[in-house]
């Protein structure tokens, strides 16, 4: 039996596994081997440093490597639109040119150096791809207007759609691409293949993936894999995206549940019920992206302190130990306590890297224990009973490796009873214990 220095041991009684999940078990996606125990670190290039450059990111790669980061996701690196721009710098997701590097960030050579350094450290690099829409002044709009959606008057118009909550959204700084035109499929696929060949990147995070026809993504995966094995993450949560195209999708429902717990609007029983009967079902080998923050959550919903308060550490532990591929948003290791401006320069205040050791420990825990690995490589979730419904406890096993986790999801000291103990033990508010055995 062993334990991580930053985490305390646990033993508990096994109740039984969460019901088996069957959707998309016929997936043809072959995950790159490196993804099986991987984590992701999201970099907002504009705000990552005062310089806001790719070279500044490259300089920090050794630190990220020491923290156990395995894959770096760079937010869009392309030149941004000026027409109908929001703020003084514009949205990261209003792309003007798919085949260039934003001069504010650096050059193609700078990107190549970043990827080469990451590979030398045993890390991977993902680009953020905005395939659903472009800026108003993207050259495709003038050269290929037939590639864009039109209104009843035959005019290109700003992106308008019904989101997953059933609400209408309008993004005034971007215009929507029309994927009913197969010529667009080839151009978009060629553009994405360009960066694999030109910079040797390892994958893509695909923005608003569910607004693009799934067959496009299916053929894209086939074409990119002809160059090298790729990792594809969809910013969406439709199970069918896993069948032929994507390794991973966003677990927004679990993220929302953790925020509710942090705000006192949900408890351990709600989390147990949610995991036993999730809103959608996925194949055992489908990766779900788990996170406590990302650029959208931080800028539009709030900081870790705003959303979770003293529950933050417990939520981070769950994001690493529940089934899924965990992600850190840049600055969290330094207890990011401000909402980063989305359309302006607003660099992270790095301070003392207060939580760097905490995240290092979580990354080590994930890497060292196959029970916590991603998809079918890891163990299924099995709920545990520790004699107190205010606590959330579970177990994951893979082969001889077993990881048990107990988390206090309340602001009060909670007692629990373990098999073989003479009396109950205590767990402080919002604290956790983890036991690893071989």
N, C-alpha and C positions, 0 to 999 in steps of 0.2 A: 504494500500500500504506500502511496506517495501523495504529497500535496504540494501546491504552489505556495511560495512564501507569502504572497499577498492575499491568499484565500484560505479559509478555515475549513476543517474537515466536517463531513456529514455522514451519518448512516440513517437509513429510513426503510419503511416497509413498502414493498411493491404491491400496488393495487392491480395494475394491468395496463396494456398498451392502449393508446388512442386508436380508434377504429381504423382499419386499413384504408388507404386511399387508392383509387383505381384509375382516375382520369389520366389520359395521355401516357399510359404505360407502354404504348406502342411507339413512343418517341424514337426518331431516328437521329436525334442530336447526340453526338459523341463529344463529351466534355473534354477539353484539353487536360492532360494528366495533372498539370500544375494547379488546376482550380480545385482539386478535391479537398485540400485543407486551407484554401486561400481566404484572405480577407481583402478588403478594398479600402483605399484611402482617397477621398475626393479632394481635388485641388481646384480652388477658385483662383485661377492664375492672376486675375486683376487684383485680388485682395490678399493673396498669400504673402506678399512682401511689399515694402514701400516702393520697390522698383516695379513690381507688377510684370515681371518678365519670366520667360522660360528658363533663362540662365539662373535666375534666383531660385527656381524650383530645383534645378539640377544640383545646386549647391547644398540643398537640404536632403538630397537622397540618402547620403550616409546616415543621417540622423533617423530618417524614416526606416531605413533598413535595420538599424539598431533597435528600433521600436517593434520590429517584427512585421512591418508592412510588406505585403507581397505583390499587390497590384495598385498602381497609381492611376486614377481616373482624372484626366484633365478636362475641365469645362471647356466649351468651344474655343478653339484657338484661331478661328478664322476672322478676317476683316468684317466689321459690323456695318450695318446700314446707316446712312445719314438721313435719308428721306423719312419723315414721320418718326424720327428717333425719339425715344423716351429718355429724358434726362440729358446730361451733357455727354455721356459716353455710350448710351444705348444699352439695350438688352444683349446679354451674351448669346441669346437665341434668335437674333435677327441677323442672319448670315448674308453677307454681300457677295462673297466669293468662296466657293467650296474648295478651290484648288490653291489657295494662298494662306499664308500665316499672317495674322494681325500684326502690322508693323509695331504697334505698341508693345507687343509681347516679344518680338524678335524676328528671327528668320527661319527658313527651312533647315539651314545648317544647325541652328540652335536646337530645334526639335530633334534633329538626328543625334546631336550630342546628348540630349537628355535621355533618349531611348537607349543609346549605346551605353551610357553610364548605368542606367537602370538594369540593363541586361547583364552588365559586368558584375553587378551586385546581386544577381539572381532575382531581380524584380521584373514585373511586367508593366506595360503602359497601355492605357485605353484612351481613346479620344471620344469626346462627346459629339454625336452626330444629330443634326437638326434636319431631318428629311421631310417633314410634313409641310414646311413653309420656309419662305426666304424673306429677306428685307425687300421693301418696295423697289430699291435700286439695284437688286441683284441683276447681273447682266442677262440671266436667263429670261427675265421679265420683258426685256426689249428684243432679245434675239429669238426667243421661243415663247411668245405669249400664249400659244396653244397648250403649253404645259401647265397653265394656271387655271384655277377655278374662276368662273365668271358668274355674275348675277344675272337677273332676268333681262337686263339691258345689254348684256354681253360685255360688261366691264369687269376687270380684275378688282377684287374687293378684299378688305381686311378679313383675316381669319375669324370665322364665327362658327361655333359648334356647341352641341349639347354635351356637357361633361358627364362623368359617371354618376354624379349626384342628380342628374336630370335638369341641371340649370344651364341656361344659355351663357356662353362666354364670347367676348370679342377681344381680339388682340390687334390693336390699331396700328402697330408698327410692323406687322408682317402680313404677307399674302400667301394663300394656300396653293399648294401644288396639286395638280389633277392627275392622279395615278390611273385614270382610265386610259390615258395616253401611254402606250407601251414604249414610245420613243423616250419618254421620261425615265422609265425603268432602266433602260440601258445607260443613259447619261448618269443617273444617280449611282448605279452599281459601279460604273467606271470610276466615278469620283471617289467612292469609298475604297475601291481597290487601289487607287493611286496612292493613298497614304500608307497602305500596307507595303506596297513596293518601294515607295520613296523614303519612308522613315522606319519601316520594319516594326510598326505598332502591333500589339497583340490582341486588340479587341476594340469594341465600340460599346458605349452606352447610347442607346437610341431614344431620343427625345420623342414624347407623345406617340409611341410606337403603335398604339391601338387605333390611331387615326389614319394609318396607312394600311392598305390591304395586306392581310397575312401572306397571300401568295407571293407578293413582292419580297417579303423577308425570307420566305422559304428558298426562292431562287438565289437571293443574295448570299445566304449561308453557303450554298453549294459553290458559288463562284469564288467567294473569299477563301473557302477551304482549299481551293485548288492552288492558292498561293502559299498558305500556311494554316495550321489549325488555329481557329479564332475563338474568342470568348465574346458572346453577345449578351448584353443586358438590356431588357426592355423597360422603359418607363411606362409600365402598364401592368395589369394583373390578369389578363385573360389566359386561362389554361391552355387554349389551343396554340398560343404563341410558342409553347414548349415543344410542340409535336415535331417540328422540322427546322425551326429557326433559332430559337433563343435558349441559352443556357439558364438564364435567370430572369425573373420578373420582380417588380416592386411588391413588397408586402405592406401596402398602405393600410389594410385593415388591422394588422397587428400594431403598426405604428400608432394608429388612432386609439387602439385599446390601451397602449402604454401611456399615452398622453392623458387619457381619461383617468387611469390609475393615479398618475402624478397629480392630477387636479382634484382627487378625491371623489371622482364621479363613477368609479368602478373599483372592484376589489378582486381578491384571489378567486372567489367563486365565479365571477364574471369571466376571468381569464381562463379558468378551467373549462367553463361551458363553451367559450369561444373556440378554444383549441379542439375540443371534442366534436364540435359541429361548426366548422369554418364556413364562411359564406360561399366559398368556391373550393373545389377539390382538385388536387394536382397529383401527378405521378410521383412515386417515391424518389425518382432521380431528378425531379425538377427543383432547381435552386430558387429559393425566395430570398430577396435582398432584405436584410434586417438592419435597422438603423434607429438611432434616437434623434438624429439631425441630418439634414442635407441642405443644399442651397435654398430650396423652396421653404422647408420647415423653418430654417433660421431667419430668413428675410421676411417671410410673410406670416408666420405663426408665432414665433418667439424663440428666445434663447433656451438653453437647457434649464437655466434657473427659472425662467418664466413658466415653462411647460411642466417641469418635473419637481422643482424645488428640492427638498432633501431626498426625494425618491430617485434622483438621477442615476446614482451609482447602481442601484438595483435594476433599473431599466437597461443600463448598458450591459450588465451581467446577463440579463435575459436575452438581449440581442446577440450575444456571443454563444450562449449555451443551448438555446432552443434551436430546432432544425432551421437551417438557412445559412446564407453567406453574409457575414457581418461587415458593416461599413463604418468608418470614422469620417466625419466631416472636418476639414482642416481647421485647426484652432481648438478643437475639443480637448486635445491633450494639454492645452494651456488654459482650460476652463473659460472658453469663449463666452463672454458675458454681454455681448452686444449683437444686435441684429445688423448684419452687414448690408450696407446700401446696395441695391441691385443695379442702379443705373449710373452710379457715381463711383469715384475712387474712394475707398474706405478700408484701408489696410487693417489686417488683424493685429491686435496688440498682444504680442507673444508672451510678455511677462516672464514667468518662472517655469513654464512647462509643468505645472503642478500635478497634472494627471498623466504625465508621460509614463511613469512607472506602472500605474494602474492599467493603462492600455497595453503596455509591454507584457504584463502578466496575462492579460486576456488573450493576446496574440499567441503567447507561448502555450497557454492552456489549450487553445484550439489546435495548434499545430501538433502538439505532443500526444493528443488523444484521438485516435480514430473514431471513437464513439461520437465525437463532436464534428466530424468531417461533413462535407457537403453532399446533399443528395443521398443516393443509395450507398455511398461510401461510409456514411455515418450511421449511427443507430437511430431507430425510431423512438418517438417520444412515448414514455411510459409514466403515467401519473403515480405519485406516491402519497401515502397517508401517514402523517406524523402526529395525528391526534389533535390537530388544531386547524380549522377551516380558514382561519385568517392568514395562514401561511400557504405559499405556493411551492410545491415540491414535486420533483420529477427525476426520472432516471433515463439515461441513454446508454446502450451497450453495443459494442461491435467486437465480436470475437471475445477475447478475455478482458478487453478494456471496458471498464465501467465508470461512468461519471454520474454522481448523484448531486443534485442541487436543491437547496432549500432557501427560499427568499421570504423575508418578512415584508409584506405589502401593506403595512400599517405604520402609523406614527407612534405606536406604543410597543413596549416590551411584550413579546409573546413567548409563551411556554410551549414546548413540544416534547413528546415522549418517543424515544427510539427503542426498537426491539433490544431486549437484554439490559437496558439501563435500569438502575435501581430507582431512579426518580426522574422528574422532568428537567430539561435544560431550558435555557433562555436564549432568545435572539433579540438583539437591540433593534430599535425602530429602523426600518428601511435597510437592514443589513442582510447578509447572505452567508451561506456556508457551502462549501463544495468539497466533496470527497471523491478522489480518484483511486481506483484499484485495478490491478492487473490479474 
